[in-house]
Amino acid sequence: MGWYYTETTKKQLIESRIKPWENIRGDLKVNSQCIAHCYRGNRFSGVLYMVLEHTRTNIVTGEVKMTDRWIEVDLLRYHSGMWGYKDMEESMHPYYYSCPLSYLAMVPNVTSEEWRAGVQKYHARSLEKRRINRQFKLALA
């Protein structure tokens, strides 16, 4: 997929990406909502992680047909006066691993074990760096 640009602020773009929506086709209603999100990055680019949930309901019977959850990874960047995003999901193995570990637990359906292993490795390294920095600061004190 390509990049989608819009003349909005970063905050407005994030709000539009996490906004719930509903779609009705025939007797099927699809509700989508973002149940968790976070942004990792700086003023000009970053990554928006989201846990999205879709629920499909039969309008006639009220029966819930299916509920899906997945982790979406949107790359965000500022270019030529506009903010844009490139949407991906874990099954596409995006090479960005700063996704909160709690999101992995929220989405039990694993579509990329390799990507999830990268997320866990990223957090293990981050934790080790913080531990070493604390020890170093204590040694200097």
C-alpha positions as CSV (number, residue, x, y, z in Angstrom):
1,M,0.0,0.0,0.0
2,G,1.0,3.6,-0.5
3,W,1.0,6.7,1.5
4,Y,-2.2,8.8,2.1
5,Y,-1.7,12.5,2.7
6,T,-4.2,15.0,4.0
7,E,-4.1,18.7,5.0
8,T,-4.5,18.1,8.7
9,T,-2.4,18.4,11.8
10,K,-0.8,15.3,13.3
11,K,-3.3,15.4,16.1
12,Q,-6.2,15.5,13.7
13,L,-4.8,12.7,11.6
14,I,-4.4,10.5,14.7
15,E,-7.9,11.3,15.8
16,S,-9.3,10.3,12.4
17,R,-7.4,7.0,12.5
18,I,-8.7,6.0,15.9
19,K,-12.3,7.2,15.3
20,P,-14.9,4.5,15.5
21,W,-17.0,3.8,12.4
22,E,-20.0,1.8,11.3
23,N,-20.9,0.4,7.9
24,I,-24.1,-1.4,6.9
25,R,-24.3,-3.7,3.8
26,G,-27.6,-5.5,3.4
27,D,-28.5,-7.1,6.7
28,L,-24.9,-7.0,8.0
29,K,-23.6,-4.2,10.2
30,V,-19.9,-3.8,10.8
31,N,-18.7,-1.7,13.8
32,S,-15.1,-0.8,14.1
33,Q,-13.4,0.7,17.1
34,C,-9.9,1.4,18.4
35,I,-9.6,-0.1,21.9
36,A,-6.0,1.1,22.5
37,H,-3.5,3.3,20.7
38,C,-0.2,5.1,21.2
39,Y,2.2,7.2,19.1
40,R,5.9,6.7,19.2
41,G,8.0,9.3,17.3
42,N,8.9,13.0,17.0
43,R,7.5,16.2,15.5
44,F,7.9,15.0,11.9
45,S,7.5,11.2,11.8
46,G,6.5,8.3,13.9
47,V,4.5,5.1,14.4
48,L,0.9,4.9,15.5
49,Y,0.1,1.5,17.1
50,M,-3.6,0.6,17.4
51,V,-5.6,-2.4,18.6
52,L,-8.6,-2.4,16.4
53,E,-11.7,-4.5,16.8
54,H,-14.4,-5.2,14.2
55,T,-17.8,-6.7,15.1
56,R,-20.1,-8.0,12.5
57,T,-23.8,-8.2,13.5
58,N,-26.8,-9.4,11.6
59,I,-29.3,-6.5,11.7
60,V,-32.3,-8.8,11.3
61,T,-31.5,-11.3,14.0
62,G,-29.2,-9.3,16.2
63,E,-26.8,-12.2,16.1
64,V,-23.1,-11.3,16.3
65,K,-21.5,-13.1,13.4
66,M,-17.8,-12.4,14.2
67,T,-15.5,-10.2,16.2
68,D,-11.9,-9.7,15.0
69,R,-9.0,-7.9,16.7
70,W,-5.7,-7.0,15.3
71,I,-2.7,-4.7,15.7
72,E,-2.5,-2.0,13.1
73,V,0.8,-0.2,12.6
74,D,0.5,3.2,10.8
75,L,3.6,5.0,9.8
76,L,3.1,8.8,10.1
77,R,5.2,11.5,8.5
78,Y,5.1,15.2,7.6
79,H,6.0,16.0,4.0
80,S,5.4,19.1,1.9
81,G,3.2,20.8,4.4
82,M,0.9,17.7,4.9
83,W,0.6,14.8,7.3
84,G,0.4,11.3,5.8
85,Y,0.1,7.8,6.9
86,K,0.9,4.3,5.6
87,D,-1.3,1.6,7.2
88,M,0.0,-1.9,7.9
89,E,-0.8,-4.7,10.3
90,E,1.2,-7.2,12.1
91,S,0.8,-9.9,9.4
92,M,2.7,-7.6,7.0
93,H,5.7,-7.8,9.5
94,P,6.4,-4.0,9.6
95,Y,10.0,-3.4,10.7
96,Y,8.9,-1.3,13.7
97,Y,9.0,-3.0,17.1
98,S,8.2,-0.4,19.8
99,C,4.6,-1.6,20.0
100,P,3.5,-1.9,23.7
101,L,3.8,-5.4,25.0
102,S,0.3,-5.2,26.4
103,Y,-1.1,-4.9,22.9
104,L,0.2,-8.4,22.1
105,A,-1.9,-9.8,25.0
106,M,-5.0,-7.9,23.8
107,V,-4.8,-9.6,20.4
108,P,-4.4,-13.4,21.0
109,N,-4.7,-14.2,17.3
110,V,-1.0,-14.2,16.2
111,T,-0.6,-13.4,12.5
112,S,3.2,-12.9,12.6
113,E,5.2,-14.7,15.3
114,E,8.4,-13.2,13.8
115,W,7.1,-9.6,14.3
116,R,5.9,-10.4,17.9
117,A,9.3,-11.9,18.7
118,G,10.9,-8.6,17.4
119,V,8.6,-6.6,19.7
120,Q,9.5,-8.7,22.7
121,K,13.2,-8.5,21.8
122,Y,12.9,-4.7,21.5
123,H,11.4,-4.4,25.0
124,A,14.0,-6.8,26.5
125,R,16.8,-4.7,25.1
126,S,15.1,-1.5,26.3
127,L,14.7,-2.9,29.8
128,E,18.4,-4.0,29.8
129,K,19.6,-0.5,28.7
130,R,17.6,1.1,31.5
131,R,19.0,-1.3,34.0
132,I,22.6,-0.6,32.9
133,N,22.0,3.2,32.9
134,R,20.7,3.0,36.5
135,Q,23.8,1.0,37.6
136,F,26.1,3.5,35.8
137,K,24.4,6.5,37.5
138,L,24.7,4.7,40.9
139,A,28.3,4.1,40.3
140,L,29.0,7.7,39.6
141,A,27.1,9.0,42.7
